[in-house]
Amino acid sequence: MMGSTAYSQTIEKEAPKGFDQLRSGIATGKLDSVQYASKTVGTTRKALVYTPPGYNKKTKYPVLYLLHGIGGDEKEWLNGGKPQVILDNLYAEKKLQPMIVVMPNGRAMKDDRAIGNIFDKDKVEAFATFEKDLLNDLIPFIEKKYSTLTDREHRAIAGLSMGGGQSLNFGLGNLDKFAWVGGFSSAPNTKRPEELVPNPELAKKQLKLLWISCGDQDGLITFSKRTHDYLYQNGVPHVYYVEPGVHDFKVWKNGLYMFSQFLFKPVDVASLSKYTVLGTPAATNARNAKYPQILPDNRVVFRVKAPDAQKVQVDLGKKYDMVKDTSGFWTVTTDSISRGFHYYSLLIDGVALADPASETFYGMGRMASGIEIPDKDGAFYAMKDVPHGDIRVKRYLSKATNTWREMYVYTPPGYDKSTEKYPVLYLLHGGGEDQRGWATQGKTDMILDNLIAENKAKPMIIAMLDGNVGNAGGLAGFNENVLKAFENELKLGAIPFVESNFRVETDAKSRALAGLSMGGLQTLYAGIKNNNMFSSLGVFSSGWFANNPKLSDPQYEFMKANAATINSNLKPLWISMGGKEDIAYQNCQVMMKKFDEMGVKYQYSEYAGGHTWPVWRHDLFQYAQVLFK
């Protein structure tokens, strides 16, 4: 991407009124209809060529190739979009670098008219054939007939719908020929992003600008978003522009207006995420809910209707005041929000409520809204085309409590068709959560499916237990009696149920126990005391309380007396933390120092992000890779 201290563009979000209307008294470009010999098709083909105001053969110009949709031809842009008017007006405002614009027929076949069934197999295939026609026949013709710059840095390609797919396919597939690529409402002919950009690092170096835009109500937006998500994860700078609209020229004209102003000028890469009108509805939204919307720079737009409220805020840890419009809608745009999953609430006149537009999750001791923020490093829990396991909801009568309890159980791909026995990880949530946490907020199944598919983790069963026993009332009531109650539930309730109802190995080397925060304390207590039952313990964002010696000192005394046995049985004792901003960080540091003094061996891992689900997802991702090996 091009860097410069003086950038051409200012942040303009969309075309102003009248951008596509004829103006008197301004210089205008010229439209020519040309014919060229196509060896690819074996016939003479047509194109429209726009030359800018004041076109002079003594000056060499960059070229934009502008492609039409599946039902159009070389005149579709002319008839539906009036590109010459848009470009003339931009030249008059000195917003455009002078360029030649070529509008070809992208249906590369002998009868290339848009007649009959335009979805016929041969007609659709002709759009792919056009790549050869463009590269081998049309571009050489244009560069011979017109005064053009012929290097890749002065050649751009963009298109609408089918032409948007062609532009992404041809432009990204020929970065030695094109440095500027734009797809407006790109159609299903768009290749999968892994095919479009197989080498993200090379694309970063070669692309001057990659532009992807679509209307928010366009049924084809999933293809644009799929490409954007891949580019975001792989750090390829681009514009992802979403505006109100459907699959029509209102959107495409605006796309041309916006995209053309970037061309053949220095590009401020840091500003690219600002160019959009709308964000993308969060993946955690209730079905068909438009808000919250996530902008490309991970700022979030919240919107709620509360016409009679006096004050409305969004509480994301930080509180944001919302502003009311005349229709009774309250709106706010937040700062950029950190990656992954976050709980949030609406505060309506001081009352914390779940957002009706969002899915709800049990966290903070109640049902709360949650929002999933895109994570560049989140591919490990993304849905992928790999074999998938199941999450099963199992109810059992616990012999420890004589009450009905519930656990969520992950079984790996192929479990039902297999006869083998599997190792088991017993996995615990934090305070204010329950057995649903790891299955929903934690994305346990996605993490394990992907690891198993890559042979990075052994196929295993994961029993996600409800750690709320003994009426603890959260950490305030946390004491040894509560920990003992959990230990009993684990040994007398959960483990016997799993080993009686699932095809599992029942020896210590095939069992592991792990938990986050409160679940980490439960793991330390039950796991260390019963280290002969487990081959490994995982302690995420947790540690014995440094200021509660009544609770912690007996644990340390037990460990000191049994250090050699603990070291022999637990391989590894795995401890992780969400960096210094993790609320358990200091307790953990004190605890590990005690372990060092006692000679208790452990592995330590740190992943920045605080006391949050993005950290714990990553903990499971790492920990699962060291288990049962």
Secondary structure, 3 states (H helix, E strand, C coil): CCCCCCCCCCCCCCCCCCCCCCCCCCCCCEEEEEEEEECCCCEEEEEEEEECCCCCCCCCECEEEEECCCCCCCCHHHHHHCHHHHHHHHHHCCCCCCCEEEEECCCCCCCCCCCCCCCCHHHHHHHHHHHHHHHHHHHHHHHHHCCECCCHHHEEEEEECHHHHHHHHHHHHCCCCCCEEEEECCCCCCCCHHHHCCCHHHHHHHCCEEEEEEECCCCCHHHHHHHHHHHHHCCCCCEEEEECCCCCHHHHHHHHHHHHHHCCCCCCHHHHHHCCCECEECCCECCCCCCCEECCCCEEEEEEECCCCCCEEEECCCEEECEECCCCEEEEEEEECCCEEEEEEEEECCEEECCCCECEEEECCEEEEEEEECCCCHHHHCCCCCCCCEEEEEEEECCCCCCEEEEEEEECCCCCCCCCCECEEEEECCCCCCCCHHHHCCCHHHHHHHHHHCCCCCCCEEEEECCCCCCCCCHHHCCHHHHHHHHHHHHHHHHHHHHHHCCECCCHHHEEEEEECHHHHHHHHHHHHCHHHCCEEEEECCCCCCCCHHHHHHHHHHHHHCHHHHHHHCCCEEEEECCCCCCCHHHHHHHHHHHHHHCCCCEEEECCCCCCHHHHHHHHHHHHHHCCC
